[in-house]
Amino acid sequence: MVMDELDTAAAKMPTSAADKAKKKAGTTTPQAGAAERLAATKRMLDERSQKWWSEAKTMTPGESTEGIVSCRLPEGRQFMTKDDCLAQGGKTEDGRG
């Protein structure tokens, strides 16, 4: 009797429109729901990442760029302090080092 009451109460509980749409589409298995949530999360993170990189100007906002130079290294150009550049065998824009 108690189980029947619980089943009846559960059937009367309101569900979201998304749950109703999933039931109509036939994707009511927990694995399918989890896979959809995972895919949606990955898409959202990818979109946020692309947006961040398109707007990024510096890796550490608020940090002073004083003393940062362009350093030519064998593997390419990087930006770092002059001392770090020279320590890695690079050449700064002024040709020293």
C-alpha contacts under 8 A as a table, 3 or more apart, distances in Angstrom:
res1	aa1	res2	aa2	distance
1	M	4	D	5.13
1	M	5	E	6.39
2	V	5	E	5.12
2	V	6	L	6.30
3	M	6	L	5.06
3	M	7	D	6.16
4	D	7	D	5.12
4	D	8	T	6.12
5	E	8	T	5.08
5	E	9	A	6.08
6	L	9	A	5.09
6	L	10	A	6.05
7	D	10	A	5.11
7	D	11	A	6.20
8	T	11	A	5.17
8	T	12	K	6.40
9	A	12	K	5.14
9	A	13	M	6.40
10	A	13	M	5.26
15	T	19	D	6.28
15	T	20	K	6.97
16	S	19	D	5.26
16	S	20	K	6.51
17	A	20	K	5.07
17	A	21	A	6.16
18	A	21	A	5.04
18	A	22	K	6.17
19	D	22	K	5.09
19	D	23	K	6.21
20	K	23	K	5.12
20	K	24	K	6.30
21	A	24	K	5.11
21	A	25	A	6.15
22	K	25	A	4.92
22	K	26	G	5.99
22	K	27	T	5.34
22	K	28	T	6.07
23	K	26	G	5.04
23	K	27	T	6.16
23	K	28	T	5.60
24	K	27	T	7.93
27	T	32	A	6.05
27	T	33	G	6.95
28	T	32	A	6.93
28	T	33	G	6.77
29	T	32	A	5.35
29	T	33	G	6.37
30	P	33	G	5.10
30	P	34	A	6.07
31	Q	34	A	5.09
31	Q	35	A	6.04
32	A	35	A	5.06
32	A	36	E	6.14
33	G	36	E	5.13
33	G	37	R	6.22
34	A	37	R	5.10
34	A	38	L	6.09
35	A	38	L	5.06
35	A	39	A	6.11
36	E	39	A	5.11
36	E	40	A	6.08
37	R	40	A	5.04
37	R	41	T	6.06
38	L	41	T	5.08
38	L	42	K	6.17
39	A	42	K	5.11
39	A	43	R	6.20
40	A	43	R	5.11
40	A	44	M	6.14
41	T	44	M	5.06
41	T	45	L	6.13
42	K	45	L	5.15
42	K	46	D	6.04
43	R	46	D	5.07
43	R	47	E	6.13
44	M	47	E	5.15
44	M	48	R	6.19
45	L	48	R	5.07
45	L	49	S	5.98
46	D	49	S	5.05
46	D	50	Q	6.15
47	E	50	Q	5.20
47	E	51	K	6.14
48	R	51	K	5.07
48	R	52	W	6.05
49	S	52	W	5.08
49	S	53	W	6.20
50	Q	53	W	5.24
50	Q	54	S	6.11
51	K	54	S	5.13
51	K	55	E	6.36
52	W	55	E	5.29
52	W	56	A	5.80
53	W	56	A	5.00
56	A	59	M	7.28
58	T	61	P	5.98
60	T	63	E	5.89
65	T	68	I	5.54
67	G	81	T	5.62
67	G	82	K	6.83
68	I	79	F	6.34
68	I	80	M	5.04
68	I	81	T	4.51
68	I	82	K	6.56
69	V	79	F	5.58
69	V	80	M	5.64
69	V	81	T	5.82
69	V	82	K	5.88
69	V	92	T	6.54
69	V	93	E	7.28
70	S	77	R	6.76
70	S	78	Q	5.96
70	S	79	F	4.70
70	S	80	M	6.77
70	S	92	T	5.80
70	S	93	E	5.96
71	C	77	R	5.56
71	C	78	Q	5.25
71	C	79	F	5.77
71	C	80	M	6.90
71	C	82	K	7.71
71	C	85	C	5.75
71	C	90	G	5.81
71	C	91	K	5.52
71	C	92	T	4.68
71	C	93	E	6.73
72	R	76	G	6.07
72	R	77	R	4.59
72	R	78	Q	6.61
72	R	90	G	5.30
72	R	91	K	5.13
72	R	92	T	6.28
72	R	93	E	7.72
73	L	76	G	5.15
73	L	77	R	5.82
73	L	78	Q	7.32
73	L	88	Q	7.78
73	L	89	G	7.09
73	L	90	G	4.74
73	L	91	K	6.88
74	P	90	G	7.67
80	M	84	D	6.40
80	M	85	C	6.41
81	T	84	D	5.30
81	T	85	C	6.30
82	K	85	C	5.05
82	K	86	L	6.22
82	K	92	T	7.06
83	D	86	L	5.19
83	D	87	A	6.05
84	D	87	A	5.03
84	D	88	Q	6.28
85	C	88	Q	5.31
85	C	89	G	6.48
85	C	90	G	5.08
85	C	91	K	6.83
85	C	92	T	7.12
86	L	89	G	5.08
86	L	90	G	5.30
86	L	91	K	6.69
86	L	92	T	7.87
86	L	97	G	5.66
87	A	90	G	7.42
89	G	97	G	7.40
90	G	97	G	6.70
91	K	94	D	7.98
91	K	95	G	5.87
91	K	96	R	6.06
91	K	97	G	5.10
92	T	95	G	5.40
92	T	96	R	5.92
92	T	97	G	6.64
93	E	96	R	7.61
